[in-house]
Amino acid sequence: MQWDTSEHNWLEGRGEKLYLIGMIDDATSQLTARFVRHDSTEENLRQLRRYIEQHGRPVAVYTDKASLFQIAPRAIHHRDAPAEQLSQIGRALKELNIEWIAAHSPQAKGRIERAFQTAQDRLVKGLRQVGANDLETASAYLQQFYLPLWNRRFQRQPQMAGDPHRPLPPGTNLDSVLSIRESRTVSPDYTVRWKGVIYQVQGEQITRGMRGTCVQLERRLDGSRWMHWQKRIVALERCETKPHGIVERKVRTRAIPERSAAESARAKQRLLDARRRLSEAYAQLANRPIWQALKDSSVRAGELR
């Protein structure tokens, strides 16, 4: 299955900027696509979920080398390193046992590129005829008219009989697999922080050994937060106020009495006298290395002790 995103002026200036995420079956040319406002990891995960729910798991996906699918290696000291350094989509594909193949050029995934070229002509004209000027109208035309027309016109029977798509393994939590995950450390009050927000582990889920442990947090596509603890997935609740276990430490400041003008003048004079005495002491030292001063001096080295 070939997978890519097309950035184009789909509404011809009549509305907001849209992106078209497309997936096309390499064997049958069946096209699945949707309009989105951002070409983000979350939107691509939603598209993958939609494809799996409609067709099943593909054997492999063929994409470009965008940062959504591969990331630069992190330093060995990073908490999310080392071993395999996968992007969020790459990690989800591995958990679903879907092979990821990187295309080295646009021509290598020519089927989806040609589908986008056709859409940039015919789909744009269709959106113009219906006067689409927002995401909802464009999505309705895409799903109800353009994709059925495309699949009737270009879909073909595979050369080999049978459908290579596979069902999900029993017990697969697709919500958990298609999520954003990051590592965090559980605080002593059984809270974790993510992007400046504090989340609390529910009381009935707290177990021994949880505090101070590095865990995996996940933000699912519905916005909920969960935590992976041992072999369980624990729900997290957002803390609107600080938990009772957090106590702010009060810093005690020592009161400094105010000086009179005469005291300030005497303190300033003492500082000036100290600087003058230090300058005079340095001026008395010979301007030469210490070993040479000891050699020329009549004082023996033993007497300097």
Protein Blocks (a to p, Z undefined) as FASTA:
>chain_A
ZZddddddfknopaccddddddddfklopacddddfbdcfklmmmmmmmmmmmnopcfbd
cddfbfklpccdddfkbmkbgkjaddfklmmmmmnopacdddfbfklmmmlmmmmmmmmm
mmmmmmmmnopabfklmmmmmmmmmmmmmmmmmgccdfbgcjfbdcddehiafklmmccd
ddddddfkopaceehiacdddfklpcghkgopacdddddfkopacddehjaccdddddfb
dcfklccddddddddddddfklmmmmmmmmmmmmmmmmmmmmmpccbdfklmmmmpmbdf
klmZZ
